[in-house]
């Protein structure tokens, strides 16, 4: 089963998260199928805080991918109309 979730990158006390499509059995920072966006919680006003490729997100949702609670929350707060 495919799941869309966050994987953590960045350094200590400076988190950066990629939004990925991956097999649900793989580890959080392990192998993934495709990177479809990012979330930077510490972004300045000049930088983007959240970005997702909507066409790839809808593709994965249409073929049955589940999303994590955090990804659902990020999409809802970003005011993106997906479904």
N, C-alpha and C positions, 0 to 999 in steps of 0.2 A: 504494500500500500504506500502511496506517495503522500507526503505531508509537506506543507509549506510552513517553515519555522525560521527562527533566528539562529545564527551562529555567531559566537563572540570572537572578535578580533581586537586589535589595539593592545595597549600596554596596561600595566597596573595603574589603577585609578583613572584611566583614560579609555573607557569602553567605546567600541565601535561594533555595530552589528550588521551582518549581511543577511538579507532575506533570501532564503534558498528553497528550492524544491529538492527533496531527498527521500530516500527510502526510510520508512519509519523505524526500521531496525538498526540503522546506522547511528553512531554516536553524535552528540551535539556538534562537535567540531571536526567530525570525520568526513567521509566521502559524501559528495552531493552530486545531483544531476545537473542543476542549473542555478546560477545566481540571477535573481530577478529584481533585486533592489537593495537598499541599505537604509539603516537608521542610525543617526549620530546624535545621541542624547545631549552631548556637550557642544553642539554646534553654535558658533557665534551668529549674529544677525546677518552677516554677509554670506554665510555658508548655508547650504540646504541641510535641513534636519532629517527629512524623510523623502525617499524617492522610490517608486516602484514602477516597473514596466507593466502597464495595465493589460496590454495584449497578451503577454506571457502568463500573467496571473489568471486571466480569464480562461486561457487555454488549459492550464493545469486544473482549474476548478471544473471545467467542462468534462475532463476525462476522469474526474472522481477524486481529486486530491483534497485532503482535509487540511484545514488551517489551524494553527495553534491559537490559543486564546490571546496571546500578546499580539500576533499579527492581525487578528480580527480587530482588536482595540486600536491599533495604529491606523488601520484603514478607515475605521469609523471616525476617529478624531481628525483625520486628514480631509474629511468631507469629500472623498472621492466616490462617485456614483459607479458602482460595479454591478451589483445585482439588485 
